[in-house]
Amino acid sequence: MSKVKVVEPAIKTKTGKVIKDTAAYSHEEIEKKAGVKKDKRGFLLSSGEFASREKAAKIAKAAGEVKKPGKKLHSHELRKALGLKKAKEPK
């Protein structure tokens, strides 16, 4: 059985809908593109689960994706771990 990994940043709306785009986008960019504000920022896991930034930090560390995350995982930390360049901000 393989370890669960953090795949990409995502936003969970107040209605429970999960919005994702690309791992190269930050939470702010995903929110701007989707036209949402003040929703829950988190990450999608390889298991398909939405995880809070706190839970994602623990998973990313355990999976060896991020060496020293803080209490919360940030989208730029995952992007760096995946070797991705920041995508151009949506207009």
URWO-V19530 format. One record per backbone hydrogen bond with DSSP energy under -1.0 kcal/mol. CO is the residue of the C=O (numbers start at 0). NH is the residue of the N-H. E is the energy in kcal/mol with one decimal. If there is no record, write none. Layout:
CO|NH|E / CO|NH|E
This chain:
4|45|-2.7 / 7|43|-3.0 / 9|41|-2.6 / 10|18|-3.4 / 11|39|-2.1 / 12|15|-1.8 / 16|12|-3.1 / 18|10|-2.5 / 21|24|-1.8 / 23|86|-1.9 / 25|29|-2.1 / 26|30|-2.7 / 27|31|-2.5 / 28|32|-2.5 / 29|33|-2.3 / 30|34|-1.4 / 30|35|-2.0 / 39|11|-3.0 / 41|9|-2.4 / 42|50|-3.1 / 43|6|-2.9 / 43|7|-1.2 / 44|47|-2.2 / 48|44|-2.5 / 50|42|-2.5 / 51|55|-2.7 / 52|56|-1.6 / 52|72|-2.1 / 53|57|-1.5 / 54|58|-2.2 / 55|59|-2.9 / 56|60|-1.8 / 57|61|-2.4 / 58|62|-2.4 / 59|64|-2.3 / 59|65|-1.3 / 60|63|-1.1 / 73|77|-1.6 / 74|78|-2.5 / 75|79|-2.1 / 76|80|-2.2 / 77|81|-2.2 / 78|83|-2.6 / 79|82|-1.1
